[in-house]
Amino acid sequence: MVQHQGRYPAPPSAFPYSGLECSGTILGLGPNVCALLSGGKYAEKVVVLVEQLLSVPDGVSLTDAAGLPEVACTIWSTAWRIVLVR
């Protein structure tokens, strides 16, 4: 929301549309995937590298799944920082 309001600028190389997470159907792969993007969440269609895709767990809506990549990456990086510091 802050980025959408123009108060958190994306890097110069980022997609011109704001937003970092998406979920939906990937043409050629199928439905129920989500991804963390460098920008472009608010676009109708986005291009995503296969390495950025996560399967949406059973029982999770696409609306909820859109928030999973950022949370998963934050948890993973925090856990590894704790392991590496110890």
C-alpha positions in Angstrom: 0.0 0.0 0.0 2.8 2.4 0.8 4.5 1.7 -2.5 1.1 2.1 -4.3 0.9 5.6 -2.6 4.3 6.5 -4.0 6.1 6.6 -0.7 8.3 3.5 -1.2 9.9 3.7 -4.6 10.9 0.6 -6.4 14.4 0.1 -7.8 15.0 1.8 -11.2 15.1 -1.6 -12.9 11.8 -2.8 -11.4 8.6 -3.2 -13.3 6.6 0.1 -13.6 3.6 -1.3 -11.7 3.8 -1.5 -7.9 3.3 -4.6 -5.8 5.5 -7.6 -5.1 3.3 -10.7 -4.7 0.9 -12.4 -7.0 -1.1 -15.6 -7.3 -3.2 -17.2 -10.1 -2.7 -19.3 -13.2 0.6 -19.6 -15.0 0.0 -20.1 -18.7 1.8 -23.3 -19.7 2.0 -24.6 -16.1 -1.5 -24.4 -14.7 -3.5 -22.9 -11.8 -2.7 -22.4 -8.1 0.7 -20.8 -8.1 2.0 -17.7 -6.3 5.2 -15.7 -6.7 7.3 -12.9 -5.3 8.0 -10.4 -8.0 10.3 -7.4 -8.3 7.2 -5.4 -9.1 4.0 -5.6 -11.1 1.5 -7.1 -8.7 -1.2 -4.7 -9.8 -0.8 -5.6 -13.5 -3.4 -7.9 -15.0 -0.6 -10.2 -16.3 3.0 -10.6 -15.2 6.0 -12.4 -16.3 7.5 -14.7 -13.6 10.7 -16.7 -13.6 10.1 -20.4 -12.8 12.5 -20.1 -9.8 10.1 -17.5 -8.2 7.1 -19.8 -8.2 5.6 -21.6 -5.3 2.6 -24.0 -5.4 -0.4 -22.9 -3.5 -1.1 -25.3 -0.7 -4.4 -27.2 -0.8 -7.2 -25.3 1.0 -5.5 -21.9 0.6 -7.4 -19.4 -1.6 -5.6 -17.5 -4.3 -6.3 -14.3 -2.4 -4.5 -15.6 0.7 -1.8 -17.3 -1.4 -0.7 -13.9 -2.8 0.7 -13.1 0.6 2.6 -16.3 1.1 5.9 -15.7 -0.9 6.9 -12.6 1.1 6.1 -14.3 4.4 7.9 -17.5 3.5 11.0 -15.6 2.3 11.0 -13.5 5.5 10.8 -16.5 7.7 13.4 -18.4 5.8 15.9 -15.6 5.8 15.3 -14.8 9.5 15.8 -18.5 10.4 19.0 -18.7 8.5 20.3 -15.5 10.1 19.6 -16.9 13.5 21.4 -20.2 12.6 24.4 -18.4 11.0 24.8 -16.0 14.0 24.9 -18.8 16.5 
